[in-house]
Amino acid sequence: MTIANARQISASDTTATDLPEPEELERLAIQSLEDDKAFDVVSIDLSGKSAIADAMIIASGTSSRQVSAMAEHLLERLKKAGVGSVKVEGKATADWVLIDAGDIVVHLFRPEVREFYNIEKMWLLDGPSGSVGGGAAVSLAGAQ
């Protein structure tokens, strides 16, 4: 049996009912990031607002090494939770890593890269209240 066959078999064993709900995935991702000492963690509710995902999580790490480790640990947790089709971009340089787990999208940045792209501003359409097209952006920095 090849690795490709093993992946195919394991993916076929998982049914849609086995997959975590979007809220569970969001909690799992936030917990993973908190465990890895991410900072400035923000979750933006996209449900009913965008077809890309139900939630977008944005977080920073102090270095490329930390960003890469946060991404790797999150990918491991998603796999253990039964999320089989996760797409990752940017892991090689780890300045900005995008993890697309279907119902949630996670952006991991080094601080200066996050400041440069400022993607929160792109999604925060209603000013300082944190609305996102009617949804809410919640800063989780320091939240326990």
C-alpha positions as CSV (number, residue, x, y, z in Angstrom):
1,M,0.0,0.0,0.0
2,T,1.4,3.4,-0.9
3,I,1.1,6.6,1.1
4,A,-1.4,7.9,-1.4
5,N,-3.6,4.9,-0.9
6,A,-3.3,5.2,2.8
7,R,-4.5,8.8,2.7
8,Q,-7.3,7.8,0.4
9,I,-8.5,5.1,2.7
10,S,-8.3,7.3,5.8
11,A,-10.1,10.1,4.1
12,S,-12.9,7.7,2.9
13,D,-13.3,6.4,6.5
14,T,-14.3,9.9,7.7
15,T,-17.9,10.9,7.0
16,A,-19.4,14.4,7.0
17,T,-21.0,13.7,10.4
18,D,-17.6,12.9,11.9
19,L,-16.2,16.3,11.1
20,P,-16.2,19.0,13.9
21,E,-18.7,21.8,13.7
22,P,-17.3,25.3,12.7
23,E,-17.5,26.5,16.3
24,E,-15.6,23.5,17.5
25,L,-12.9,24.1,14.9
26,E,-12.7,27.7,15.9
27,R,-12.2,26.8,19.6
28,L,-9.7,24.1,18.6
29,A,-7.7,26.6,16.6
30,I,-7.8,29.3,19.2
31,Q,-6.7,26.8,22.0
32,S,-3.9,25.6,19.8
33,L,-2.7,29.2,19.2
34,E,-3.0,30.1,22.9
35,D,-1.0,26.9,23.8
36,D,1.7,28.1,21.4
37,K,1.8,31.6,23.0
38,A,0.4,33.4,19.9
39,F,-0.5,37.0,20.6
40,D,-3.0,39.5,19.3
41,V,-5.4,36.6,18.5
42,V,-8.5,37.9,16.7
43,S,-11.5,35.9,15.5
44,I,-13.8,37.4,12.9
45,D,-17.3,35.8,12.4
46,L,-17.9,35.4,8.7
47,S,-20.9,33.1,8.9
48,G,-23.5,34.3,6.4
49,K,-21.2,37.1,5.3
50,S,-18.7,35.3,3.1
51,A,-18.5,32.0,1.2
52,I,-14.9,31.5,2.1
53,A,-15.4,30.4,5.7
54,D,-17.5,30.7,8.8
55,A,-14.7,32.2,10.8
56,M,-11.3,33.9,10.2
57,I,-8.7,33.7,12.9
58,I,-5.7,36.0,12.8
59,A,-2.7,35.7,15.2
60,S,0.9,36.7,15.5
61,G,4.1,35.0,16.5
62,T,7.3,36.6,17.5
63,S,9.4,35.0,14.8
64,S,9.2,32.9,11.7
65,R,10.2,29.9,13.8
66,Q,7.3,30.4,16.2
67,V,4.9,31.1,13.3
68,S,6.0,27.8,11.6
69,A,5.6,25.9,14.9
70,M,2.2,27.3,15.5
71,A,1.1,26.3,12.0
72,E,2.5,22.8,12.4
73,H,0.9,22.2,15.8
74,L,-2.5,23.5,14.5
75,L,-2.3,21.2,11.5
76,E,-1.6,18.2,13.8
77,R,-4.6,19.1,15.9
78,L,-6.9,19.6,12.9
79,K,-5.8,16.2,11.6
80,K,-6.5,14.5,14.9
81,A,-10.0,16.2,14.9
82,G,-10.7,14.5,11.6
83,V,-10.3,17.5,9.3
84,G,-8.7,15.8,6.2
85,S,-8.7,18.5,3.6
86,V,-6.5,21.3,5.0
87,K,-4.7,23.6,2.6
88,V,-1.6,25.5,3.7
89,E,0.3,28.4,2.0
90,G,3.4,30.2,3.1
91,K,4.9,27.6,5.6
92,A,8.3,27.6,3.8
93,T,9.1,31.2,4.8
94,A,6.6,31.5,7.7
95,D,6.2,35.2,7.4
96,W,2.5,34.8,6.7
97,V,1.0,31.3,6.9
98,L,-2.5,30.7,5.7
99,I,-4.3,27.6,6.8
100,D,-7.7,26.9,5.1
101,A,-9.6,24.2,7.0
102,G,-12.8,24.7,5.1
103,D,-15.1,26.2,7.8
104,I,-12.3,28.3,9.3
105,V,-9.4,30.1,7.8
106,V,-6.3,30.9,10.0
107,H,-3.8,33.6,9.2
108,L,-0.5,33.5,11.2
109,F,1.9,36.4,10.9
110,R,5.1,37.8,12.1
111,P,4.1,41.2,13.6
112,E,5.7,43.5,11.0
113,V,4.1,41.4,8.1
114,R,0.7,41.6,9.9
115,E,1.0,45.3,10.3
116,F,2.0,45.8,6.6
117,Y,-0.9,43.8,5.2
118,N,-3.4,44.8,7.9
119,I,-6.0,42.2,6.8
120,E,-8.2,43.0,9.8
121,K,-8.9,46.4,8.3
122,M,-10.1,44.7,5.1
123,W,-12.7,42.8,7.0
124,L,-13.7,45.4,9.6
125,L,-16.1,47.4,7.5
126,D,-18.0,49.2,10.2
127,G,-15.2,50.9,12.1
128,P,-14.0,50.5,15.7
129,S,-17.1,48.6,16.8
130,G,-15.6,45.5,15.2
131,S,-18.4,44.7,12.8
132,V,-17.7,42.6,9.8
133,G,-20.5,43.1,7.4
134,G,-22.8,42.7,10.4
135,G,-20.7,40.1,12.1
136,A,-18.4,40.6,15.0
137,A,-14.6,40.7,15.4
138,V,-13.5,39.6,18.8
139,S,-10.1,40.2,20.1
140,L,-8.9,37.3,22.2
141,A,-5.6,38.8,23.4
142,G,-5.2,37.9,27.0
143,A,-8.5,35.9,27.0
144,Q,-8.3,32.8,29.1
